[in-house]
Amino acid sequence: MEFARERREIVDYSVVLVVEHDGEGQVVRVYDGAHGVNELHRYTVRRGKQAGEVFHAGTLGDGMRDAIVQIRTSYEAMIVHGSETERPGCEIARRSRLR
């Protein structure tokens, strides 16, 4: 997870879910505020990075906190069902340091 702020306001962020497969990291989800809105990008093995979709209508700070909650509570489903990475041996390499 990375973020930028001006005073107390979050002005940009990136929260990334990565899995390890055969010793290599593979991005599954990216939540970011790069365009001034809270976007979610899905990554798939077959199609790569998908177009961003707005996942939260609030401030970037609210979106960042929601992204953290979504990954903490649903990372297994994101890896298995949403990412097309159903492979034996996939392990979670890091959870964007969300602990």
N, CA, C and O atoms as CSV, one atom per row, in Angstrom:
chain,resi,resn,atom,element,x,y,z
A,1,MET,N,N,0.859,-1.171,0.000
A,1,MET,CA,C,0.000,0.000,0.000
A,1,MET,C,C,0.897,1.223,0.000
A,1,MET,O,O,1.876,1.300,0.742
A,2,GLU,N,N,0.545,2.163,-0.837
A,2,GLU,CA,C,1.213,3.455,-0.879
A,2,GLU,C,C,0.147,4.535,-0.941
A,2,GLU,O,O,-0.932,4.329,-1.496
A,3,PHE,N,N,0.461,5.684,-0.368
A,3,PHE,CA,C,-0.484,6.795,-0.465
A,3,PHE,C,C,0.263,8.112,-0.391
A,3,PHE,O,O,1.383,8.193,0.113
A,4,ALA,N,N,-0.384,9.133,-0.904
A,4,ALA,CA,C,0.132,10.499,-0.833
A,4,ALA,C,C,-0.941,11.359,-0.201
A,4,ALA,O,O,-2.136,11.148,-0.406
A,5,ARG,N,N,-0.498,12.317,0.560
A,5,ARG,CA,C,-1.477,13.206,1.176
A,5,ARG,C,C,-0.986,14.640,1.153
A,5,ARG,O,O,0.212,14.911,1.074
A,6,GLU,N,N,-1.930,15.532,1.225
A,6,GLU,CA,C,-1.670,16.953,1.398
A,6,GLU,C,C,-2.339,17.324,2.708
A,6,GLU,O,O,-3.563,17.308,2.841
A,7,ARG,N,N,-1.505,17.652,3.650
A,7,ARG,CA,C,-1.946,17.868,5.028
A,7,ARG,C,C,-2.612,16.597,5.525
A,7,ARG,O,O,-1.932,15.582,5.670
A,8,ARG,N,N,-3.884,16.608,5.785
A,8,ARG,CA,C,-4.553,15.409,6.304
A,8,ARG,C,C,-5.362,14.665,5.246
A,8,ARG,O,O,-5.933,13.612,5.530
A,9,GLU,N,N,-5.414,15.203,4.033
A,9,GLU,CA,C,-6.248,14.625,2.981
A,9,GLU,C,C,-5.449,13.680,2.081
A,9,GLU,O,O,-4.363,14.024,1.613
A,10,ILE,N,N,-5.998,12.488,1.846
A,10,ILE,CA,C,-5.396,11.546,0.906
A,10,ILE,C,C,-5.647,12.076,-0.499
A,10,ILE,O,O,-6.791,12.347,-0.864
A,11,VAL,N,N,-4.580,12.228,-1.297
A,11,VAL,CA,C,-4.730,12.753,-2.657
A,11,VAL,C,C,-4.399,11.692,-3.709
A,11,VAL,O,O,-4.642,11.905,-4.897
A,12,ASP,N,N,-3.855,10.570,-3.290
A,12,ASP,CA,C,-3.592,9.453,-4.192
A,12,ASP,C,C,-3.249,8.235,-3.341
A,12,ASP,O,O,-2.743,8.372,-2.228
A,13,TYR,N,N,-3.525,7.048,-3.866
A,13,TYR,CA,C,-3.184,5.823,-3.149
A,13,TYR,C,C,-3.171,4.656,-4.118
A,13,TYR,O,O,-3.684,4.736,-5.234
A,14,SER,N,N,-2.573,3.578,-3.659
A,14,SER,CA,C,-2.591,2.318,-4.389
A,14,SER,C,C,-2.530,1.187,-3.363
A,14,SER,O,O,-1.617,1.128,-2.539
A,15,VAL,N,N,-3.500,0.306,-3.427
A,15,VAL,CA,C,-3.542,-0.878,-2.576
A,15,VAL,C,C,-3.562,-2.068,-3.523
A,15,VAL,O,O,-4.452,-2.180,-4.366
A,16,VAL,N,N,-2.574,-2.963,-3.385
A,16,VAL,CA,C,-2.363,-4.033,-4.360
A,16,VAL,C,C,-2.392,-5.387,-3.672
A,16,VAL,O,O,-1.769,-5.575,-2.628
A,17,LEU,N,N,-3.122,-6.332,-4.265
A,17,LEU,CA,C,-3.125,-7.715,-3.819
A,17,LEU,C,C,-2.288,-8.519,-4.799
A,17,LEU,O,O,-2.583,-8.546,-5.994
A,18,VAL,N,N,-1.241,-9.177,-4.298
A,18,VAL,CA,C,-0.319,-9.952,-5.120
A,18,VAL,C,C,-0.271,-11.370,-4.581
A,18,VAL,O,O,-0.249,-11.578,-3.368
A,19,VAL,N,N,-0.253,-12.349,-5.481
A,19,VAL,CA,C,-0.060,-13.748,-5.083
A,19,VAL,C,C,1.269,-14.230,-5.636
A,19,VAL,O,O,1.772,-13.708,-6.630
A,20,GLU,N,N,1.826,-15.233,-4.977
A,20,GLU,CA,C,3.049,-15.839,-5.459
A,20,GLU,C,C,2.719,-17.165,-6.109
A,20,GLU,O,O,2.006,-17.987,-5.534
A,21,HIS,N,N,3.239,-17.374,-7.311
A,21,HIS,CA,C,3.061,-18.637,-8.021
A,21,HIS,C,C,4.385,-18.974,-8.688
A,21,HIS,O,O,4.927,-18.180,-9.458
A,22,ASP,N,N,4.894,-20.147,-8.386
A,22,ASP,CA,C,6.184,-20.581,-8.933
A,22,ASP,C,C,7.274,-19.545,-8.699
A,22,ASP,O,O,8.115,-19.304,-9.565
A,23,GLY,N,N,7.249,-18.939,-7.521
A,23,GLY,CA,C,8.290,-17.991,-7.148
A,23,GLY,C,C,8.159,-16.603,-7.736
A,23,GLY,O,O,9.039,-15.766,-7.536
A,24,GLU,N,N,7.094,-16.341,-8.449
A,24,GLU,CA,C,6.893,-15.019,-9.049
A,24,GLU,C,C,5.621,-14.371,-8.515
A,24,GLU,O,O,4.612,-15.046,-8.310
A,25,GLY,N,N,5.671,-13.077,-8.292
A,25,GLY,CA,C,4.496,-12.344,-7.862
A,25,GLY,C,C,3.576,-12.046,-9.027
A,25,GLY,O,O,4.029,-11.652,-10.102
A,26,GLN,N,N,2.279,-12.234,-8.814
A,26,GLN,CA,C,1.278,-11.923,-9.828
A,26,GLN,C,C,0.215,-11.021,-9.209
A,26,GLN,O,O,-0.377,-11.357,-8.184
A,27,VAL,N,N,-0.017,-9.886,-9.834
A,27,VAL,CA,C,-1.023,-8.940,-9.350
A,27,VAL,C,C,-2.406,-9.521,-9.611
A,27,VAL,O,O,-2.686,-10.023,-10.700
A,28,VAL,N,N,-3.271,-9.448,-8.594
A,28,VAL,CA,C,-4.653,-9.905,-8.713
A,28,VAL,C,C,-5.604,-8.716,-8.753
A,28,VAL,O,O,-6.516,-8.673,-9.579
A,29,ARG,N,N,-5.392,-7.756,-7.866
A,29,ARG,CA,C,-6.247,-6.560,-7.794
A,29,ARG,C,C,-5.409,-5.336,-7.485
A,29,ARG,O,O,-4.422,-5.406,-6.752
A,30,VAL,N,N,-5.813,-4.222,-8.051
A,30,VAL,CA,C,-5.251,-2.921,-7.697
A,30,VAL,C,C,-6.419,-1.975,-7.448
A,30,VAL,O,O,-7.304,-1.814,-8.289
A,31,TYR,N,N,-6.397,-1.364,-6.290
A,31,TYR,CA,C,-7.332,-0.292,-5.963
A,31,TYR,C,C,-6.493,0.980,-5.953
A,31,TYR,O,O,-5.433,1.013,-5.327
A,32,ASP,N,N,-6.954,2.040,-6.645
A,32,ASP,CA,C,-6.146,3.260,-6.650
A,32,ASP,C,C,-7.000,4.501,-6.823
A,32,ASP,O,O,-8.192,4.443,-7.128
A,33,GLY,N,N,-6.342,5.610,-6.616
A,33,GLY,CA,C,-6.978,6.911,-6.795
A,33,GLY,C,C,-6.220,7.751,-7.799
A,33,GLY,O,O,-6.239,8.979,-7.718
A,34,ALA,N,N,-5.550,7.107,-8.749
A,34,ALA,CA,C,-4.657,7.788,-9.687
A,34,ALA,C,C,-5.350,8.851,-10.539
A,34,ALA,O,O,-4.707,9.821,-10.939
A,35,HIS,N,N,-6.610,8.699,-10.819
A,35,HIS,CA,C,-7.332,9.654,-11.669
A,35,HIS,C,C,-8.293,10.523,-10.860
A,35,HIS,O,O,-9.207,11.141,-11.405
A,36,GLY,N,N,-8.063,10.554,-9.538
A,36,GLY,CA,C,-8.910,11.375,-8.683
A,36,GLY,C,C,-10.213,10.719,-8.280
A,36,GLY,O,O,-11.044,11.341,-7.619
A,37,VAL,N,N,-10.404,9.451,-8.675
A,37,VAL,CA,C,-11.577,8.670,-8.269
A,37,VAL,C,C,-11.095,7.316,-7.755
A,37,VAL,O,O,-9.982,6.888,-8.061
A,38,ASN,N,N,-11.929,6.657,-6.984
A,38,ASN,CA,C,-11.597,5.351,-6.418
A,38,ASN,C,C,-11.867,4.264,-7.449
A,38,ASN,O,O,-13.018,3.921,-7.718
A,39,GLU,N,N,-10.804,3.729,-8.020
A,39,GLU,CA,C,-10.942,2.713,-9.057
A,39,GLU,C,C,-10.384,1.372,-8.620
A,39,GLU,O,O,-9.462,1.283,-7.809
A,40,LEU,N,N,-10.980,0.333,-9.189
A,40,LEU,CA,C,-10.548,-1.041,-8.997
A,40,LEU,C,C,-10.144,-1.585,-10.357
A,40,LEU,O,O,-10.883,-1.453,-11.333
A,41,HIS,N,N,-8.971,-2.196,-10.416
A,41,HIS,CA,C,-8.505,-2.888,-11.619
A,41,HIS,C,C,-8.335,-4.353,-11.270
A,41,HIS,O,O,-7.632,-4.699,-10.320
A,42,ARG,N,N,-8.982,-5.210,-12.040
A,42,ARG,CA,C,-8.790,-6.646,-11.887
A,42,ARG,C,C,-7.717,-7.093,-12.873
A,42,ARG,O,O,-7.622,-6.572,-13.985
A,43,TYR,N,N,-6.918,-8.055,-12.456
A,43,TYR,CA,C,-5.916,-8.648,-13.341
A,43,TYR,C,C,-6.261,-10.116,-13.491
A,43,TYR,O,O,-6.618,-10.773,-12.513
A,44,THR,N,N,-6.160,-10.638,-14.701
A,44,THR,CA,C,-6.392,-12.053,-14.927
A,44,THR,C,C,-5.194,-12.633,-15.660
A,44,THR,O,O,-4.456,-11.918,-16.337
A,45,VAL,N,N,-5.016,-13.923,-15.517
A,45,VAL,CA,C,-3.912,-14.593,-16.189
A,45,VAL,C,C,-4.079,-14.487,-17.692
A,45,VAL,O,O,-3.113,-14.224,-18.409
A,46,ARG,N,N,-5.278,-14.685,-18.167
A,46,ARG,CA,C,-5.515,-14.703,-19.614
A,46,ARG,C,C,-5.584,-13.333,-20.257
A,46,ARG,O,O,-5.104,-13.144,-21.375
A,47,ARG,N,N,-6.187,-12.360,-19.546
A,47,ARG,CA,C,-6.442,-11.054,-20.173
A,47,ARG,C,C,-5.631,-9.915,-19.573
A,47,ARG,O,O,-5.728,-8.784,-20.049
A,48,GLY,N,N,-4.846,-10.177,-18.557
A,48,GLY,CA,C,-4.036,-9.117,-17.944
A,48,GLY,C,C,-4.868,-8.089,-17.209
A,48,GLY,O,O,-5.909,-8.410,-16.637
A,49,LYS,N,N,-4.403,-6.848,-17.228
A,49,LYS,CA,C,-5.068,-5.756,-16.518
A,49,LYS,C,C,-6.369,-5.392,-17.217
A,49,LYS,O,O,-6.407,-5.181,-18.429
A,50,GLN,N,N,-7.432,-5.323,-16.424
A,50,GLN,CA,C,-8.745,-4.945,-16.930
A,50,GLN,C,C,-8.970,-3.447,-16.709
A,50,GLN,O,O,-8.309,-2.829,-15.874
A,51,ALA,N,N,-9.882,-2.888,-17.444
A,51,ALA,CA,C,-10.216,-1.463,-17.308
A,51,ALA,C,C,-10.662,-1.162,-15.885
A,51,ALA,O,O,-11.279,-1.997,-15.223
A,52,GLY,N,N,-10.345,0.034,-15.429
A,52,GLY,CA,C,-10.744,0.441,-14.089
A,52,GLY,C,C,-12.235,0.652,-13.993
A,52,GLY,O,O,-12.892,1.054,-14.954
A,53,GLU,N,N,-12.754,0.373,-12.811
A,53,GLU,CA,C,-14.163,0.649,-12.535
A,53,GLU,C,C,-14.252,1.325,-11.173
A,53,GLU,O,O,-13.552,0.949,-10.234
A,54,VAL,N,N,-15.109,2.312,-11.079
A,54,VAL,CA,C,-15.285,3.019,-9.810
A,54,VAL,C,C,-15.907,2.054,-8.807
A,54,VAL,O,O,-16.928,1.427,-9.089
A,55,PHE,N,N,-15.285,1.940,-7.636
A,55,PHE,CA,C,-15.805,1.028,-6.620
A,55,PHE,C,C,-16.299,1.757,-5.378
A,55,PHE,O,O,-16.930,1.142,-4.519
A,56,HIS,N,N,-16.027,3.053,-5.265
A,56,HIS,CA,C,-16.456,3.810,-4.091
A,56,HIS,C,C,-16.652,5.258,-4.508
A,56,HIS,O,O,-15.785,5.838,-5.162
A,57,ALA,N,N,-17.785,5.849,-4.134
A,57,ALA,CA,C,-18.117,7.208,-4.572
A,57,ALA,C,C,-17.609,8.293,-3.624
A,57,ALA,O,O,-17.742,9.481,-3.917
A,58,GLY,N,N,-17.033,7.898,-2.498
A,58,GLY,CA,C,-16.594,8.876,-1.502
A,58,GLY,C,C,-15.236,9.478,-1.800
A,58,GLY,O,O,-14.759,9.432,-2.934
A,59,THR,N,N,-14.621,10.040,-0.780
A,59,THR,CA,C,-13.305,10.651,-0.913
A,59,THR,C,C,-12.257,9.567,-1.172
A,59,THR,O,O,-12.520,8.378,-0.988
A,60,LEU,N,N,-11.071,9.993,-1.600
A,60,LEU,CA,C,-9.996,9.027,-1.810
A,60,LEU,C,C,-9.607,8.354,-0.495
A,60,LEU,O,O,-9.267,7.171,-0.485
A,61,GLY,N,N,-9.652,9.079,0.592
A,61,GLY,CA,C,-9.357,8.472,1.896
A,61,GLY,C,C,-10.362,7.385,2.247
A,61,GLY,O,O,-9.990,6.313,2.723
A,62,ASP,N,N,-11.639,7.669,2.009
A,62,ASP,CA,C,-12.677,6.660,2.269
A,62,ASP,C,C,-12.496,5.455,1.352
A,62,ASP,O,O,-12.636,4.314,1.791
A,63,GLY,N,N,-12.185,5.705,0.077
A,63,GLY,CA,C,-11.969,4.608,-0.863
A,63,GLY,C,C,-10.785,3.751,-0.477
A,63,GLY,O,O,-10.848,2.526,-0.578
A,64,MET,N,N,-9.698,4.377,-0.033
A,64,MET,CA,C,-8.522,3.633,0.388
A,64,MET,C,C,-8.844,2.716,1.568
A,64,MET,O,O,-8.469,1.544,1.583
A,65,ARG,N,N,-9.540,3.269,2.545
A,65,ARG,CA,C,-9.915,2.451,3.713
A,65,ARG,C,C,-10.844,1.312,3.310
A,65,ARG,O,O,-10.722,0.205,3.836
A,66,ASP,N,N,-11.773,1.562,2.384
A,66,ASP,CA,C,-12.667,0.506,1.912
A,66,ASP,C,C,-11.893,-0.564,1.144
A,66,ASP,O,O,-12.180,-1.754,1.280
A,67,ALA,N,N,-10.921,-0.152,0.342
A,67,ALA,CA,C,-10.098,-1.112,-0.402
A,67,ALA,C,C,-9.356,-2.040,0.563
A,67,ALA,O,O,-9.275,-3.246,0.330
A,68,ILE,N,N,-8.822,-1.480,1.637
A,68,ILE,CA,C,-8.116,-2.289,2.635
A,68,ILE,C,C,-9.060,-3.312,3.241
A,68,ILE,O,O,-8.703,-4.481,3.382
A,69,VAL,N,N,-10.266,-2.880,3.601
A,69,VAL,CA,C,-11.255,-3.794,4.180
A,69,VAL,C,C,-11.626,-4.880,3.178
A,69,VAL,O,O,-11.701,-6.055,3.538
A,70,GLN,N,N,-11.859,-4.499,1.925
A,70,GLN,CA,C,-12.230,-5.495,0.917
A,70,GLN,C,C,-11.149,-6.564,0.761
A,70,GLN,O,O,-11.458,-7.754,0.704
A,71,ILE,N,N,-9.894,-6.150,0.693
A,71,ILE,CA,C,-8.816,-7.134,0.548
A,71,ILE,C,C,-8.692,-7.988,1.801
A,71,ILE,O,O,-8.539,-9.205,1.704
A,72,ARG,N,N,-8.754,-7.374,2.965
A,72,ARG,CA,C,-8.643,-8.149,4.213
A,72,ARG,C,C,-9.740,-9.205,4.336
A,72,ARG,O,O,-9.487,-10.315,4.805
A,73,THR,N,N,-10.935,-8.866,3.922
A,73,THR,CA,C,-12.069,-9.774,4.144
A,73,THR,C,C,-12.339,-10.715,2.983
A,73,THR,O,O,-13.005,-11.734,3.167
A,74,SER,N,N,-11.838,-10.401,1.786
A,74,SER,CA,C,-12.219,-11.189,0.610
A,74,SER,C,C,-11.052,-11.628,-0.264
A,74,SER,O,O,-11.266,-12.034,-1.407
A,75,TYR,N,N,-9.824,-11.558,0.241
A,75,TYR,CA,C,-8.681,-11.846,-0.622
A,75,TYR,C,C,-8.695,-13.262,-1.183
A,75,TYR,O,O,-8.280,-13.469,-2.324
A,76,GLU,N,N,-9.159,-14.236,-0.415
A,76,GLU,CA,C,-9.168,-15.610,-0.934
A,76,GLU,C,C,-10.104,-15.742,-2.134
A,76,GLU,O,O,-9.749,-16.370,-3.131
A,77,ALA,N,N,-11.278,-15.163,-2.041
A,77,ALA,CA,C,-12.225,-15.211,-3.164
A,77,ALA,C,C,-11.677,-14.439,-4.363
A,77,ALA,O,O,-11.866,-14.858,-5.505
A,78,MET,N,N,-11.001,-13.317,-4.115
A,78,MET,CA,C,-10.411,-12.551,-5.213
A,78,MET,C,C,-9.376,-13.386,-5.954
A,78,MET,O,O,-9.300,-13.353,-7.182
A,79,ILE,N,N,-8.589,-14.126,-5.203
A,79,ILE,CA,C,-7.532,-14.941,-5.808
A,79,ILE,C,C,-8.125,-16.101,-6.591
A,79,ILE,O,O,-7.759,-16.324,-7.744
A,80,VAL,N,N,-9.039,-16.841,-5.971
A,80,VAL,CA,C,-9.552,-18.056,-6.595
A,80,VAL,C,C,-10.597,-17.768,-7.661
A,80,VAL,O,O,-10.513,-18.301,-8.768
A,81,HIS,N,N,-11.579,-16.934,-7.344
A,81,HIS,CA,C,-12.722,-16.755,-8.240
A,81,HIS,C,C,-12.580,-15.579,-9.197
A,81,HIS,O,O,-12.969,-15.677,-10.361
A,82,GLY,N,N,-12.041,-14.498,-8.730
A,82,GLY,CA,C,-12.024,-13.310,-9.557
A,82,GLY,C,C,-10.826,-13.158,-10.445
A,82,GLY,O,O,-10.845,-12.332,-11.358
A,83,SER,N,N,-9.774,-13.927,-10.216
A,83,SER,CA,C,-8.535,-13.656,-10.932
A,83,SER,C,C,-8.188,-14.680,-11.995
A,83,SER,O,O,-7.228,-14.488,-12.742
A,84,GLU,N,N,-8.943,-15.762,-12.080
A,84,GLU,CA,C,-8.628,-16.842,-13.011
A,84,GLU,C,C,-7.243,-17.419,-12.747
A,84,GLU,O,O,-6.560,-17.851,-13.676
A,85,THR,N,N,-6.823,-17.428,-11.471
A,85,THR,CA,C,-5.519,-17.977,-11.126
A,85,THR,C,C,-5.677,-19.273,-10.342
A,85,THR,O,O,-4.865,-19.571,-9.466
A,86,GLU,N,N,-6.706,-20.037,-10.646
A,86,GLU,CA,C,-6.922,-21.292,-9.937
A,86,GLU,C,C,-5.838,-22.290,-10.318
A,86,GLU,O,O,-5.977,-23.051,-11.275
A,87,ARG,N,N,-4.779,-22.268,-9.563
A,87,ARG,CA,C,-3.662,-23.163,-9.819
A,87,ARG,C,C,-3.188,-23.750,-8.507
A,87,ARG,O,O,-3.157,-23.044,-7.499
A,88,PRO,N,N,-2.825,-25.003,-8.488
A,88,PRO,CA,C,-2.210,-25.545,-7.289
A,88,PRO,C,C,-0.921,-24.791,-7.013
A,88,PRO,O,O,-0.182,-24.447,-7.936
A,89,GLY,N,N,-0.659,-24.539,-5.758
A,89,GLY,CA,C,0.595,-23.905,-5.392
A,89,GLY,C,C,0.545,-22.398,-5.283
A,89,GLY,O,O,1.544,-21.795,-4.892
A,90,CYS,N,N,-0.580,-21.748,-5.613
A,90,CYS,CA,C,-0.666,-20.304,-5.436
A,90,CYS,C,C,-0.676,-20.002,-3.950
A,90,CYS,O,O,-1.453,-20.580,-3.190
A,91,GLU,N,N,0.179,-19.109,-3.552
A,91,GLU,CA,C,0.228,-18.706,-2.153
A,91,GLU,C,C,0.188,-17.197,-2.095
A,91,GLU,O,O,0.579,-16.514,-3.041
A,92,ILE,N,N,-0.279,-16.692,-0.994
A,92,ILE,CA,C,-0.335,-15.252,-0.828
A,92,ILE,C,C,1.068,-14.775,-0.488
A,92,ILE,O,O,1.635,-15.168,0.532
A,93,ALA,N,N,1.620,-13.937,-1.335
A,93,ALA,CA,C,2.962,-13.422,-1.116
A,93,ALA,C,C,2.925,-12.242,-0.155
A,93,ALA,O,O,3.752,-12.140,0.751
A,94,ARG,N,N,1.983,-11.375,-0.355
A,94,ARG,CA,C,1.818,-10.237,0.543
A,94,ARG,C,C,0.404,-9.721,0.372
A,94,ARG,O,O,-0.211,-9.879,-0.682
A,95,ARG,N,N,-0.090,-9.115,1.403
A,95,ARG,CA,C,-1.436,-8.547,1.371
A,95,ARG,C,C,-1.329,-7.052,1.544
A,95,ARG,O,O,-2.000,-6.446,2.380
A,96,SER,N,N,-0.464,-6.471,0.727
A,96,SER,CA,C,-0.263,-5.009,0.744
A,96,SER,C,C,0.089,-4.503,2.127
A,96,SER,O,O,-0.225,-3.367,2.481
A,97,ARG,N,N,0.736,-5.343,2.900
A,97,ARG,CA,C,1.158,-4.976,4.257
A,97,ARG,C,C,-0.012,-4.432,5.067
A,97,ARG,O,O,0.097,-3.389,5.713
A,98,LEU,N,N,-1.116,-5.140,5.024
A,98,LEU,CA,C,-2.351,-4.648,5.658
A,98,LEU,C,C,-2.558,-5.135,7.085
A,98,LEU,O,O,-3.564,-4.799,7.710
A,99,ARG,N,N,-1.666,-5.887,7.587
A,99,ARG,CA,C,-1.866,-6.445,8.944
A,99,ARG,C,C,-1.844,-5.399,10.008
A,99,ARG,O,O,-1.998,-5.715,11.188
